[in-house]
Amino acid sequence: MAQSELRQDVVSGDWVLLAPARGSRPHQLVNKTKPKIPSKKGCIFENPEKAGGSPIIVSSPKNSPWVQIVPNKFPAVSHSRIMAVIAKQGPFFVLPGVGHHDLVVTRDHRKNFPKLPLEEARLLVQMFQRRYKTLAQDPYVAYISVFHNWGIRAGASIYHPHYQIITMPIIPPTVEHYLAGSAKYFRDNAHCAYCTSIKWERKYEKRVIYENDEAIAFAPFVSRYPFEIQVFPKKHLPFFEDTDAATLNSVTEVLHRSLRMIERKFKQPDYNFFFDTAPTIDKSKNKHYHWHIEIRPKFKVDGGFESDTGIEINTVDPDLAAKFLRR
């Protein structure tokens, strides 16, 4: 890009300011020092059952790699069999923080997601889906968030690789925003906005990171963050929980490969990834949606402009980002 450019996302309607002239070149973002790995001695996740303070919820099948799901000892929400009811306090609406907060822990202290063998990564995502399906049966759950924080800048307080699943009795504002944008695009065009983006990215090719027969990863045209990556199943699937095993394995491979590229290029940067899927309620209303995974490396800190306007400034052209990762 020769000059800055404002781009608008077709789903959310949000604007992003791409300003490559303000930023460093990709190689300047590389972590020049090798991150120090804390000793596993005394690590609470060497014994997840003890860490959670209660029995294991789900464990991977025998004769398979070790994955355990336990309740979070310090949950953001608390499980209750009573339906959360909106009440008023003065002019404000309030709702009890009712839900589930699980930790998904893998065995090896040193192997985060991209360092796992592919088959272990696939098992891990299968465990996400297995637990998701169980939680979706709770009549008081409206939305389920599945995410991973890697590194201090990404919000991880413990080094040992772990993943989190949180349920909520409401649909979060960002999800509502994207559902509404996706629905509007479908009404106006009789086609899924994300399917349109996938088709265009495959035709344009420059922003594609990696793809296989069933899934694709690319740096989105409207990238809000440096080296942001989106991973999609190629066929239209609104719901993560309804995804067939073969497609899920293909999506996992693309996610795994994409994160390996990021780690190789940037020497283990901090990052988040999360599953962006339609809610568990009113499923018939959200068939226009297309579930996917978003990867966000932590290279930037928002300043006053972003906080004031809600417009993110991204200093890396997504075409250049994809080229750098593929190289």
Buried (B, 14 or more C-beta within 10 A) or exposed (E): EEEEEEBEBBBBEBBBBBBBEEBEEBEEBEEEEEEEEEEEEEBBBBEBBEBBEEEEBBBBEEEEBEBBBBBBEEBEBEEBEEEBEEEEEEEEEEEBBBBBBBBBBBBBBEBBBBBBEEEBBBBBBBBBBBBBBBBBEBEBBBBBBBBBBBBEBBBBEBBBBBBBBBBBBBBEEEBEBBBEBBBBBBEEEEEBBBBBBBEEBBEEEBBBBBBBEBBBBBBBBBBBBBBBBBBBBBEBBBBBBEBEEEBBBBBBBBBBBBBBBBBEBBBBBBBBBBBBBBBBBEBEEBBBBBBBBBBBBBBBEEEEEBEEEEEBBBBBBBBBBBBBBEE
